[in-house]
Amino acid sequence: MNNEIDSDIRPANHIGWKIAAFLASLALAFAGTINAVTAFTAYLGGTLVDAVGTGADKALADTADAVPKPDAVISRDDMKSVSSTAHDFSLRAKLLALAIGAVAAIELLSGALVRKRYRSLAIPAILGLAIAGEIVVAILLKPSILNAIGIGAALFGLLIWTKAPKREPQMYRTGWGALHEETL
């Protein structure tokens, strides 16, 4: 009889799976945090540029009744152009911040679910959504190392989800016959 344990078959509560799940969760949390900071920066930039557009609108309204001067630094048409360009840029920056923020939230959620080692089929769907979101952000912006980190973290989480053995719940009855699952 062979007393050696096969190295590929480990119990679900083996410390190696817990560490791997923690590392996948840490990688996804890092990618999500970086994306959250990027989304905040994009939103802040959009808000500041929107303030420039609002200032141009106000200056345009203040000079509506004034007689145009031939030696003015900026014409009314240029002021309208500044206003519309600033508002358009602001809208784009805020929509981009929304998209990056959604990817960040998905990565943070998937990191928490991978760490808990849930076996629901929703986990690979959420991880796939994180990968798709990172690809969309890379298409909208110039691809960067941050997109590669996010995709790599989601792929690592997917690998851990597929390779880790299923955690068997410890069920027992208490009181009125309710079922409880033992946590880690």
KOLLUM-671100 format. One record per residue: x, y, z of N, C-alpha, C in turn; residue in three letters. Coordinates in pm, 1 decimal. Each point is the difference from the previous one (the first is absolute). Layout:
# residues N
+----------+----------+----------+----------+----------+----------+----------+----------+----------+-----+
!       nX !       nY !       nZ !      caX !      caY !      caZ !       cX !       cY !       cZ !   r !
+----------+----------+----------+----------+----------+----------+----------+----------+----------+-----+
!        X !        Y !        Z !        X !        Y !        Z !        X !        Y !        Z ! ALA !
...
+----------+----------+----------+----------+----------+----------+----------+----------+----------+-----+
END
This chain:
# residues 184
+----------+----------+----------+----------+----------+----------+----------+----------+----------+-----+
!       nX !       nY !       nZ !      caX !      caY !      caZ !       cX !       cY !       cZ !   r !
+----------+----------+----------+----------+----------+----------+----------+----------+----------+-----+
!     84.1 !   -117.7 !      0.0 !    -84.1 !    117.7 !      0.0 !     88.4 !    123.8 !      0.0 ! MET !
!    -33.6 !     93.4 !    -84.7 !     78.4 !    121.2 !    -15.4 !    -49.2 !    104.8 !     98.9 ! ASN !
!     87.6 !     45.5 !     87.7 !    -36.0 !     98.4 !    102.4 !     24.1 !    143.0 !    -44.2 ! ASN !
!     58.3 !     18.4 !   -119.3 !     27.3 !    135.5 !    -46.5 !   -128.7 !     65.5 !    -50.3 ! GLU !
!    -11.5 !    128.3 !     26.6 !   -115.7 !     76.3 !    -46.3 !     34.8 !     59.5 !   -135.5 ! ILE !
!    -87.9 !    -16.6 !    -95.1 !     21.1 !     57.8 !   -132.4 !      5.9 !    152.5 !     13.8 ! ASP !
!    103.1 !     61.2 !    -60.7 !     19.2 !    144.3 !     18.0 !   -109.1 !     82.2 !    -68.6 ! SER !
!    -69.0 !    -57.7 !    -98.7 !   -105.3 !     74.3 !    -68.2 !   -132.1 !     -3.3 !     75.0 ! ASP !
!    -16.0 !    -93.5 !     90.1 !   -125.7 !    -12.6 !     72.9 !     23.3 !     46.2 !    142.9 ! ILE !
!    -53.1 !    115.8 !     32.3 !     12.1 !     54.9 !    134.3 !   -140.1 !     25.6 !     52.1 ! ARG !
!    -18.9 !    -12.9 !    128.6 !   -132.8 !     30.6 !     53.9 !    -31.6 !    148.2 !    -17.1 ! PRO !
!   -128.1 !     30.1 !     -2.0 !    -44.3 !    137.7 !    -24.2 !     47.4 !     95.7 !    107.4 ! ALA !
!     23.3 !    -48.4 !    120.8 !     44.0 !     88.3 !    106.8 !    152.1 !      3.7 !     12.9 ! ASN !
!     72.1 !    -50.3 !   -100.0 !    145.2 !      3.1 !      1.3 !     48.0 !    145.7 !     -3.4 ! HIS !
!    104.9 !     28.5 !     73.3 !     47.9 !    137.7 !     13.9 !     45.6 !     57.5 !   -134.3 ! ILE !
!     45.7 !    -84.5 !    -91.0 !     44.2 !     47.3 !   -130.6 !   -112.9 !     63.3 !    -79.4 ! GLY !
!   -118.7 !    -59.5 !      6.1 !   -114.5 !     57.4 !    -71.6 !    -44.8 !    129.6 !     65.2 ! TRP !
!      8.9 !      5.4 !    132.9 !    -37.4 !    123.6 !     68.3 !     95.1 !    113.9 !    -36.8 ! LYS !
!    129.8 !    -30.1 !     -7.0 !     98.7 !    101.6 !    -36.5 !    -18.5 !     42.7 !   -145.5 ! ILE !
!    -22.2 !    -95.5 !    -88.7 !    -20.0 !     33.2 !   -142.1 !   -124.8 !     86.6 !    -18.0 ! ALA !
!   -106.7 !    -34.6 !     71.0 !   -122.5 !     79.2 !     -9.8 !     22.6 !    140.6 !     56.2 ! ALA !
!     76.3 !      8.9 !    108.3 !     31.4 !    131.0 !     57.3 !     83.3 !     82.9 !    -97.0 ! PHE !
!     98.8 !    -61.4 !    -65.2 !     83.3 !     73.5 !    -94.9 !    -80.7 !     46.9 !   -121.5 ! LEU !
!    -90.8 !    -84.1 !    -47.2 !    -86.6 !     41.1 !   -111.0 !    -88.6 !    116.7 !     43.5 ! ALA !
!    -51.8 !     -7.9 !    121.5 !    -82.7 !    108.1 !     52.7 !     81.9 !    128.4 !     14.3 ! SER !
!    122.4 !    -12.8 !     44.7 !     88.1 !    115.7 !     15.5 !     30.5 !     63.9 !   -135.7 ! LEU !
!     26.2 !    -82.7 !   -101.1 !     27.9 !     52.7 !   -134.1 !   -122.6 !     72.1 !    -56.5 ! ALA !
!   -117.1 !    -57.8 !     18.2 !   -122.5 !     64.4 !    -48.7 !    -29.6 !    128.2 !     77.8 ! LEU !
!     27.4 !      0.5 !    129.8 !    -20.6 !    121.2 !     79.7 !     95.8 !    110.8 !    -43.8 ! ALA !
!    124.1 !    -36.6 !    -30.1 !     97.4 !     98.8 !    -47.8 !    -44.7 !     59.1 !   -132.8 ! PHE !
!    -40.8 !    -85.5 !    -93.7 !    -46.0 !     48.1 !   -130.2 !   -125.4 !     86.2 !     14.9 ! ALA !
!    -91.3 !    -41.2 !     86.5 !   -121.8 !     77.8 !     23.0 !     29.0 !    134.9 !     63.6 ! GLY !
!     94.3 !      3.4 !     92.6 !     35.5 !    125.7 !     65.3 !     66.4 !     96.0 !    -98.1 ! THR !
!     88.9 !    -52.8 !    -82.8 !     64.1 !     84.7 !   -101.7 !   -105.1 !     56.2 !    -95.7 ! ILE !
!    -94.6 !    -83.4 !    -40.4 !   -106.4 !     47.7 !    -88.4 !    -89.4 !    101.9 !     69.9 ! ASN !
!    -24.0 !    -18.8 !    128.6 !    -82.5 !     95.9 !     74.4 !     69.2 !    136.2 !      7.7 ! ALA !
!    129.9 !     -0.3 !     23.6 !     75.0 !    126.2 !      4.2 !     -0.6 !     66.0 !   -138.3 ! VAL !
!     15.5 !    -79.6 !   -105.2 !     -3.9 !     53.3 !   -136.2 !   -137.7 !     59.1 !    -30.8 ! THR !
!   -105.8 !    -69.3 !     42.3 !   -135.9 !     50.7 !    -23.0 !    -21.8 !    130.8 !     75.1 ! ALA !
!     47.9 !      7.0 !    123.3 !    -14.5 !    123.3 !     77.7 !     74.5 !    114.6 !    -66.4 ! PHE !
!    119.9 !    -26.6 !    -49.9 !     78.3 !    103.4 !    -66.0 !    -68.7 !     48.1 !   -127.4 ! THR !
!    -56.3 !    -93.0 !    -77.3 !    -70.8 !     38.0 !   -122.5 !   -124.3 !     82.5 !     34.1 ! ALA !
!    -72.1 !    -39.3 !    103.3 !   -118.7 !     75.3 !     39.5 !     37.8 !    140.2 !     48.6 ! TYR !
!    106.0 !      8.3 !     79.0 !     44.9 !    129.8 !     48.7 !     44.0 !     89.3 !   -115.5 ! LEU !
!     73.9 !    -56.1 !    -95.0 !     40.7 !     77.4 !   -117.5 !   -119.8 !     47.0 !    -79.9 ! GLY !
!   -100.2 !    -87.7 !    -16.8 !   -121.6 !     39.9 !    -70.9 !    -74.0 !    110.4 !     71.1 ! GLY !
!     -3.3 !     -4.5 !    130.0 !    -67.4 !    103.9 !     77.3 !     73.0 !    133.8 !    -11.7 ! THR !
!    132.8 !     -4.5 !      3.3 !     76.5 !    124.7 !    -13.3 !    -17.0 !     61.3 !   -138.4 ! LEU !
!      0.7 !    -81.7 !   -103.3 !    -19.4 !     52.5 !   -135.6 !   -143.0 !     50.4 !    -16.8 ! VAL !
!    -95.4 !    -64.0 !     65.4 !   -138.1 !     47.5 !     -3.8 !    -10.4 !    138.6 !     63.1 ! ASP !
!     80.7 !     24.6 !    103.4 !      1.3 !    133.3 !     61.3 !     52.7 !    104.6 !    -98.3 ! ALA !
!     97.7 !    -37.6 !    -83.4 !     49.5 !     91.5 !   -102.7 !   -111.7 !     31.6 !   -100.1 ! VAL !
!    -73.9 !   -103.6 !    -40.2 !   -111.6 !     20.6 !    -92.6 !   -108.6 !     86.7 !     59.7 ! GLY !
!    -28.8 !    -19.8 !    128.9 !    -99.9 !     82.5 !     67.4 !     47.6 !    144.9 !      9.9 ! THR !
!    129.0 !     18.2 !     25.9 !     55.8 !    135.7 !      3.1 !     -8.7 !     67.0 !   -136.1 ! GLY !
!     24.7 !    -76.3 !   -104.9 !    -12.5 !     56.9 !   -135.1 !   -144.8 !     34.9 !    -29.9 ! ALA !
!    -95.2 !    -83.8 !     46.1 !   -141.6 !     32.6 !    -17.5 !    -36.5 !    129.2 !     72.4 ! ASP !
!     51.2 !     13.5 !    121.4 !    -30.6 !    119.7 !     79.9 !     61.9 !    123.6 !    -63.5 ! LYS !
!    122.8 !    -12.1 !    -47.9 !     64.0 !    114.1 !    -65.4 !    -73.5 !     36.8 !   -128.7 ! ALA !
!    -48.8 !   -100.7 !    -69.7 !    -75.4 !     24.0 !   -122.8 !   -131.6 !     70.5 !     31.1 ! LEU !
!    -65.3 !    -41.3 !    109.2 !   -126.2 !     64.0 !     39.2 !     23.1 !    143.4 !     47.4 ! ALA !
!    113.0 !     23.7 !     68.3 !     29.1 !    134.9 !     48.7 !     29.0 !     97.0 !   -113.8 ! ASP !
!     55.7 !    -51.7 !   -107.6 !     34.9 !     88.3 !   -112.0 !   -106.1 !      0.2 !   -109.2 ! THR !
!   -117.0 !    -53.2 !     28.9 !   -105.1 !     -7.5 !   -102.1 !    -48.9 !    138.3 !    -40.8 ! ALA !
!    -10.4 !     91.4 !     94.8 !    -51.3 !    133.5 !    -28.9 !    111.9 !     99.3 !    -32.4 ! ASP !
!    123.0 !    -41.0 !     20.7 !    111.3 !     92.2 !    -21.1 !     27.6 !     17.9 !   -148.7 ! ALA !
!     54.1 !    114.1 !    -30.6 !     37.5 !     29.9 !   -138.2 !    131.2 !    -72.0 !    -29.3 ! VAL !
!      6.2 !    -78.6 !   -108.9 !    124.4 !    -70.6 !    -29.6 !    113.6 !     97.6 !    -31.9 ! PRO !
!    116.1 !    -29.1 !     56.2 !    116.7 !     84.3 !    -21.8 !     88.6 !    -68.5 !   -104.6 ! LYS !
!     53.5 !     74.5 !    -91.6 !     82.6 !    -62.1 !   -104.2 !    133.6 !    -52.2 !     52.0 ! PRO !
!     48.8 !     55.1 !    110.7 !    128.5 !    -45.1 !     52.8 !    -16.4 !    -96.3 !    117.9 ! ASP !
!   -115.4 !    -64.4 !     11.3 !    -24.5 !    -94.3 !    110.3 !     91.7 !   -121.5 !    -13.6 ! ALA !
!     37.0 !    -54.0 !    114.5 !     90.9 !   -115.1 !      2.9 !    -67.1 !   -123.8 !    -59.0 ! VAL !
!   -126.6 !    -17.5 !     28.5 !    -71.9 !   -117.8 !    -49.2 !   -136.8 !     43.6 !    -50.6 ! ILE !
!    -40.7 !    -53.6 !   -109.7 !   -129.3 !     37.4 !    -56.9 !   -111.2 !    -85.0 !     60.9 ! SER !
!   -123.5 !     39.6 !    -28.8 !   -114.5 !    -75.4 !     52.6 !     -4.3 !   -141.1 !    -60.5 ! ARG !
!     35.2 !    -11.3 !   -126.7 !      1.3 !   -132.6 !    -63.3 !    103.8 !    -91.3 !     65.4 ! ASP !
!    115.5 !     57.9 !     32.6 !    103.0 !    -79.4 !     68.4 !    -46.4 !    -40.5 !    139.5 ! ASP !
!    -72.5 !     89.4 !     66.8 !    -52.3 !    -30.0 !    133.6 !   -102.7 !   -113.8 !     -7.7 ! MET !
!    -85.6 !      2.7 !   -103.8 !    -96.0 !   -109.1 !    -18.5 !     71.3 !   -131.3 !    -27.4 ! LYS !
!    106.6 !      6.5 !    -76.9 !     77.8 !   -120.1 !    -31.0 !     65.9 !    -56.8 !    126.0 ! SER !
!     56.3 !     87.3 !     82.9 !     60.5 !    -45.3 !    126.9 !   -105.1 !    -65.5 !     88.4 ! VAL !
!   -115.9 !     61.2 !      8.4 !   -107.0 !    -52.1 !     84.5 !    -46.5 !   -137.9 !    -46.6 ! SER !
!    -28.7 !    -12.1 !   -129.4 !    -51.3 !   -129.7 !    -48.6 !    107.1 !   -108.2 !      6.5 ! SER !
!    124.3 !     33.3 !    -29.9 !    108.2 !    -98.3 !      7.1 !     21.8 !    -45.8 !    143.6 ! THR !
!     -2.5 !     93.6 !     94.0 !     19.9 !    -36.2 !    140.4 !   -112.0 !    -89.7 !     50.5 ! ALA !
!   -122.8 !     30.4 !    -36.3 !   -112.4 !    -83.3 !     44.5 !      4.8 !   -138.8 !    -64.6 ! HIS !
!     38.8 !     -7.1 !   -127.4 !     12.8 !   -130.7 !    -66.4 !    109.6 !    -84.6 !     64.4 ! ASP !
!    113.8 !     62.2 !     26.5 !    109.5 !    -72.5 !     64.8 !    -40.4 !    -46.4 !    139.5 ! PHE !
!    -69.7 !     85.9 !     70.6 !    -44.0 !    -34.3 !    135.4 !    -93.0 !   -121.0 !     -1.7 ! SER !
!    -92.3 !     -2.0 !    -94.2 !    -91.5 !   -114.1 !    -10.9 !     75.1 !   -128.4 !    -30.5 ! LEU !
!     93.9 !      7.8 !    -93.8 !     79.1 !   -119.6 !    -34.4 !     81.9 !    -48.2 !    118.9 ! ARG !
!     61.8 !     91.8 !     72.6 !     82.1 !    -38.9 !    115.2 !    -85.6 !    -64.3 !    108.6 ! ALA !
!   -118.4 !     53.2 !     23.0 !    -86.7 !    -56.8 !    103.7 !    -55.0 !   -136.1 !    -40.6 ! LYS !
!    -32.5 !    -18.0 !   -128.2 !    -44.6 !   -131.7 !    -46.4 !    112.9 !   -102.1 !      7.5 ! LEU !
!    119.8 !     42.2 !    -33.3 !    115.6 !    -89.0 !     11.6 !     25.3 !    -34.7 !    146.3 ! LEU !
!    -14.7 !     96.3 !     88.4 !     15.2 !    -26.6 !    143.5 !   -104.4 !   -100.0 !     47.8 ! ALA !
!   -122.2 !     10.7 !    -52.3 !   -104.4 !    -95.2 !     35.2 !     35.6 !   -141.6 !    -45.8 ! LEU !
!     51.6 !    -12.3 !   -121.6 !     38.2 !   -131.8 !    -52.4 !    115.1 !    -60.2 !     80.4 ! ALA !
!    101.1 !     80.0 !     28.6 !    114.6 !    -50.3 !     76.9 !    -43.3 !    -33.0 !    142.2 ! ILE !
!    -87.8 !     79.5 !     57.6 !    -51.3 !    -28.4 !    134.5 !    -79.4 !   -129.5 !      4.8 ! GLY !
!    -76.7 !    -27.8 !   -105.7 !    -74.4 !   -126.6 !     -5.4 !     96.1 !   -118.7 !     -6.6 ! ALA !
!    106.4 !     12.9 !    -78.2 !    100.6 !   -107.0 !     -6.9 !     65.6 !    -17.8 !    137.1 ! VAL !
!     27.9 !    110.0 !     67.8 !     60.9 !     -8.1 !    133.3 !    -92.0 !    -71.8 !     98.0 ! ALA !
!   -128.6 !     31.5 !     -3.8 !    -95.0 !    -65.8 !     90.5 !    -10.1 !   -149.7 !    -30.6 ! ALA !
!      0.6 !    -35.0 !   -127.3 !     -7.2 !   -141.4 !    -37.6 !    124.0 !    -73.7 !     47.2 ! ILE !
!    117.3 !     62.5 !    -12.9 !    123.6 !    -65.4 !     44.8 !      2.9 !    -15.6 !    151.7 ! GLU !
!    -45.2 !     99.3 !     72.2 !     -2.9 !    -11.8 !    145.8 !    -98.6 !   -108.0 !     44.7 ! LEU !
!   -115.5 !     -6.6 !    -65.3 !    -98.6 !   -103.5 !     31.9 !     54.4 !   -138.3 !    -31.0 ! LEU !
!     59.3 !    -15.7 !   -116.9 !     50.6 !   -132.4 !    -36.9 !    114.7 !    -41.8 !     91.1 ! SER !
!     81.3 !     94.8 !     44.7 !    106.4 !    -33.3 !     94.2 !    -53.8 !    -53.9 !    131.9 ! GLY !
!   -105.4 !     61.7 !     48.3 !    -60.0 !    -48.3 !    124.6 !    -61.7 !   -138.0 !    -17.7 ! ALA !
!    -62.5 !    -24.4 !   -113.9 !    -62.7 !   -129.9 !    -23.2 !    102.5 !   -110.4 !    -21.8 ! LEU !
!    110.7 !     31.6 !    -65.1 !    106.0 !   -100.2 !    -19.2 !     63.2 !    -34.7 !    134.2 ! VAL !
!     19.6 !    100.7 !     85.0 !     60.2 !    -26.3 !    131.1 !    -86.9 !    -93.0 !     84.4 ! ARG !
!   -131.0 !     16.8 !     -9.2 !    -91.7 !    -86.6 !     75.1 !    -10.2 !   -139.5 !    -60.9 ! LYS !
!     49.5 !    -15.6 !   -123.4 !     -0.3 !   -127.3 !    -72.4 !   -140.5 !    -55.0 !    -18.8 ! ARG !
!    -93.0 !     87.7 !    -35.7 !   -133.8 !    -45.3 !    -33.7 !      6.0 !    -78.3 !   -130.5 ! TYR !
!    -87.7 !    -95.0 !    -18.4 !      1.9 !    -84.2 !   -119.2 !   -116.1 !     30.1 !    -94.2 ! ARG !
!    -57.0 !    115.2 !      9.1 !   -110.1 !     38.0 !    -87.1 !     52.1 !     27.2 !   -141.4 ! SER !
!    -83.0 !    -26.4 !    -98.5 !     38.2 !     27.9 !   -137.9 !     -0.4 !    149.9 !    -29.7 ! LEU !
!    -47.8 !     79.1 !     93.0 !      2.9 !    145.1 !    -18.2 !    143.0 !     53.9 !     10.5 ! ALA !
!     86.6 !    -70.1 !     71.0 !    137.0 !     48.1 !     20.6 !     76.0 !      9.4 !   -132.6 ! ILE !
!      2.8 !   -106.6 !    -82.6 !     71.6 !     17.0 !   -127.8 !    -67.6 !    101.7 !    -91.4 ! PRO !
!   -130.4 !     16.5 !     12.5 !    -68.2 !    101.8 !    -80.6 !     44.4 !    139.3 !     42.7 ! ALA !
!     12.6 !     22.6 !    129.5 !     44.9 !    130.1 !     50.0 !    145.5 !     23.8 !    -37.9 ! ILE !
!     83.3 !   -104.4 !      9.3 !    139.7 !     14.0 !    -40.2 !     11.4 !     27.2 !   -150.3 ! LEU !
!    -83.7 !    -65.8 !    -79.6 !     -2.3 !     27.6 !   -143.4 !    -45.4 !    141.4 !    -29.8 ! GLY !
!    -94.4 !     49.4 !     79.2 !    -45.1 !    138.1 !    -14.6 !    112.2 !     97.4 !     34.7 ! LEU !
!     80.8 !    -33.6 !     99.9 !    114.7 !     84.6 !     34.6 !    101.4 !      2.0 !   -114.6 ! ALA !
!     24.3 !   -115.6 !    -60.8 !     92.9 !     -5.7 !   -113.8 !    -55.1 !     81.2 !   -116.9 ! ILE !
!   -128.7 !    -17.3 !    -29.3 !    -62.0 !     74.8 !   -109.8 !      3.6 !    150.6 !     28.0 ! ALA !
!    -24.1 !     38.4 !    125.4 !      4.8 !    141.7 !     36.1 !    138.9 !     58.6 !    -17.7 ! GLY !
!    101.1 !    -75.9 !     38.7 !    137.6 !     47.6 !    -18.1 !     33.5 !     13.2 !   -148.4 ! GLU !
!    -50.5 !    -92.1 !    -82.5 !     25.0 !      8.1 !   -144.2 !    -69.5 !    122.4 !    -59.0 ! ILE !
!   -122.6 !     26.9 !     45.0 !    -72.2 !    118.0 !    -48.8 !     73.0 !    127.5 !     40.4 ! VAL !
!     48.3 !      5.9 !    122.9 !     74.2 !    118.1 !     44.9 !    129.0 !     14.0 !    -80.5 ! VAL !
!     64.9 !   -113.4 !    -31.6 !    121.7 !      5.8 !    -81.3 !    -30.7 !     48.0 !   -141.6 ! ALA !
!   -118.5 !    -34.1 !    -52.1 !    -38.1 !     47.4 !   -133.4 !    -32.4 !    149.0 !      3.6 ! ILE !
!    -71.6 !     43.8 !    103.9 !    -36.1 !    141.5 !     10.0 !    122.0 !     88.5 !     22.7 ! LEU !
!     90.1 !    -47.6 !     80.3 !    123.4 !     73.0 !     29.1 !    115.8 !    -73.1 !    -66.5 ! LEU !
!    115.9 !     51.7 !     16.9 !    117.7 !    -70.8 !    -49.0 !     26.1 !   -117.2 !     94.0 ! LYS !
!     20.9 !   -121.8 !    -52.8 !     27.8 !   -113.6 !     88.9 !    122.7 !     28.5 !     87.3 ! PRO !
!    -10.0 !    -39.5 !    126.3 !    109.4 !     28.0 !     93.0 !     28.0 !   -122.9 !     86.0 ! SER !
!    101.9 !     12.6 !     80.9 !     37.0 !   -109.1 !     90.5 !   -109.2 !    -21.7 !    104.6 ! ILE !
!    -76.3 !    104.6 !     31.5 !   -107.8 !    -14.2 !     97.7 !   -110.1 !    -91.6 !    -52.5 ! LEU !
!    -27.9 !      8.0 !   -131.2 !    -96.5 !    -92.3 !    -59.5 !     53.1 !   -142.5 !      5.3 ! ASN !
!    129.5 !    -16.1 !    -24.7 !     60.3 !   -133.5 !      5.6 !     -4.2 !    -56.6 !    141.7 ! ALA !
!     20.4 !     85.5 !     99.2 !     -7.7 !    -45.5 !    139.7 !   -142.3 !    -45.8 !     31.9 ! ILE !
!    -99.5 !     77.3 !    -41.5 !   -139.5 !    -37.5 !     24.9 !    -38.3 !   -129.5 !    -68.9 ! GLY !
!     40.4 !    -15.9 !   -125.8 !    -30.8 !   -123.5 !    -73.6 !     73.3 !   -117.5 !     62.5 ! ILE !
!    126.6 !     19.9 !     35.7 !     76.7 !   -107.7 !     63.4 !    -58.2 !    -41.2 !    134.1 ! GLY !
!    -44.1 !     97.1 !     79.4 !    -59.9 !    -31.8 !    129.8 !   -130.3 !    -77.0 !    -17.9 ! ALA !
!    -81.3 !     39.1 !    -98.3 !   -125.9 !    -71.6 !    -24.0 !     26.8 !   -141.1 !    -52.1 ! ALA !
!    100.1 !    -15.4 !    -85.0 !     34.6 !   -134.2 !    -48.7 !     53.7 !    -87.7 !    113.5 ! LEU !
!     77.4 !     59.7 !     90.6 !     49.8 !    -74.9 !    115.3 !   -116.0 !    -42.7 !     90.5 ! PHE !
!    -95.4 !     89.9 !     20.0 !   -118.1 !    -35.6 !     78.6 !    -80.0 !   -110.4 !    -65.5 ! GLY !
!    -10.7 !      5.3 !   -132.5 !    -70.6 !   -105.2 !    -74.1 !     74.4 !   -133.2 !     11.4 ! LEU !
!    131.7 !      4.2 !     -5.0 !     78.8 !   -122.0 !     16.5 !    -20.7 !    -59.7 !    138.0 ! LEU !
!      1.6 !     82.1 !    102.0 !    -22.5 !    -48.9 !    136.2 !   -141.0 !    -56.7 !     12.2 ! ILE !
!    -97.8 !     65.7 !    -59.6 !   -137.3 !    -50.3 !      9.5 !    -14.6 !   -134.7 !    -67.7 ! TRP !
!     67.1 !    -18.6 !   -113.4 !    -15.0 !   -126.7 !    -72.0 !     82.3 !   -111.9 !     60.3 ! THR !
!    116.6 !     29.3 !     56.4 !     90.0 !   -104.8 !     49.1 !    -21.3 !    -35.6 !    146.7 ! LYS !
!    -49.1 !     93.6 !     78.5 !    -18.0 !    -27.4 !    142.7 !   -110.7 !   -102.9 !     19.0 ! ALA !
!     21.0 !    -94.7 !     90.5 !   -106.6 !    -98.4 !     23.8 !   -120.5 !     64.9 !     66.5 ! PRO !
!   -112.0 !    -62.1 !    -22.6 !   -123.7 !     52.0 !     56.7 !      3.3 !    -15.7 !    150.9 ! LYS !
!    -34.7 !    106.4 !     68.4 !     -2.0 !     -1.8 !    146.0 !   -129.9 !    -66.0 !     44.3 ! ARG !
!     12.9 !   -105.2 !     73.6 !   -118.4 !    -72.5 !     47.8 !    -56.2 !     71.1 !    123.1 ! GLU !
!   -127.7 !     35.7 !     -2.5 !    -58.0 !     66.8 !    117.1 !    -21.7 !    -98.2 !    114.5 ! PRO !
!     20.7 !     48.6 !    117.4 !    -24.7 !    -78.8 !    120.6 !   -140.1 !     33.8 !     47.6 ! GLN !
!    -93.3 !    -89.6 !    -26.7 !   -139.6 !     26.5 !     33.5 !    -37.1 !    -71.9 !    130.5 ! MET !
!    -76.0 !     67.2 !     78.1 !    -52.0 !    -61.1 !    121.3 !   -129.4 !     68.8 !     38.4 ! TYR !
!    -78.8 !    -68.5 !     81.3 !   -128.1 !     55.1 !     42.6 !     13.1 !     59.8 !    139.3 ! ARG !
!    -72.2 !    110.5 !     19.2 !     -8.0 !     59.9 !    133.0 !   -142.1 !     48.6 !     20.9 ! THR !
!    -37.3 !      9.3 !    122.9 !   -128.2 !     59.5 !     36.2 !   -117.9 !    -56.0 !    -76.0 ! GLY !
!    -60.7 !     80.7 !    -81.4 !   -122.7 !    -33.9 !    -70.5 !     26.2 !    -76.6 !   -129.0 ! TRP !
!    120.3 !    -52.3 !    -17.0 !     30.0 !    -76.8 !   -119.2 !     62.0 !     84.8 !   -109.7 ! GLY !
!     49.6 !    118.7 !     36.5 !     60.0 !     86.3 !   -101.8 !    136.4 !    -56.7 !    -40.7 ! ALA !
!     36.7 !     22.1 !   -123.3 !    129.4 !    -43.2 !    -51.5 !     97.4 !    116.3 !     -1.5 ! LEU !
!    122.1 !    -27.2 !     41.9 !    102.1 !    103.0 !      2.3 !    123.8 !    -53.9 !    -69.7 ! HIS !
!     72.5 !     89.2 !    -66.4 !    123.6 !    -38.7 !    -63.8 !    115.9 !     55.1 !     81.9 ! GLU !
!     96.6 !    -84.8 !     25.2 !    117.2 !     43.1 !     75.2 !     86.1 !     87.5 !    -89.9 ! GLU !
!     44.5 !    110.5 !     52.7 !     84.9 !     91.1 !    -78.5 !    145.5 !    -29.3 !     26.6 ! THR !
!     84.6 !     68.1 !    -80.7 !    144.3 !    -20.0 !     16.3 !     42.5 !     48.8 !    132.2 ! LEU !
+----------+----------+----------+----------+----------+----------+----------+----------+----------+-----+
END
